[in-house]
Amino acid sequence: MIGRWLARQDSKARQRIRIATKVGTIVSAEGMRTDLSPRTIAEHLSSSLERLDLEHVDLCLSHGPDTQAPIEATLEGFAAVIEAGKVSHIGSCNVTPDQLRDALAASNRLGLPRFEWIQNAYSLLSRTDESELFAICRDHGLGLTPYSPVAGGVLTGKYARDQPPPRDSRLSLRPEGALSSPGTFDSIDRLRQHAAALGVSAGALALAWVAALGHEPPALGHSALAGERRLRMERNPPL
């Protein structure tokens, strides 16, 4: 769908669009795992480019750390696709501070491309990265995309206290423990009160809080990533 949409854009609009894709997730009958060997990086990227009908993407990220492949091998795999002209920049998702430090050190030691962008979960309910990872990104000039800024919809207030999530909701499909704390609903109630005082929804306030992250000194270049599970068609969709 994205490839067909891109093909309809004129050259001026296309110049303003940056395309990112991810590699490394293997889904099989045994479950899901991460494989960031050079071969898998090349295969997954080629498949993504074919689906998008593109020869190149601006950014390629790993879905998450590979606990089996050495980080050096992963970086060599990314270096190969950059050298082939298929990717401009690389990044990683769901990394810990130690994993990111190890990757940056390996890039520096071996003269390999380094991760330039990080994508981790971050919201009012998930703030672990504030203690170390944000500082690493600032110190090394890395970009950051916080994903799940409304905690899978939890911070919108659509889940009721002492009631199971709706059958077709994100939380029912991917229960991630966001509502496991007894104080979570108390916190959401306080968020609703603050949002009401500002005349906005709880979800909008939670998203704005994440979006304002880069305004705090020292500045941290970032963008917030919100997802949509249902396809919504518009007669004249905006660019």
Secondary structure, 3 states (H helix, E strand, C coil): CHHHHHHCCCHHHHHCCCCEEEECEEEECCEEEECCCHHHHHHHHHHHHHHHCCCCEEEEEECCCCCCCCHHHHHHHHHHHHHCCCEEEEEEECCCHHHHHHHHHHHHHHCCCCEEEEEEECECCECHHHCCHHHHHHHHCCEEEEECCCHHHHHHCCCCCCCCCCCCCHHHHCCCCCCCCCCHHHHHHHHHHHHHHHCCCHHHHHHHHHHHHHHCCCCCCECCECCCCCCCCCCCCCC
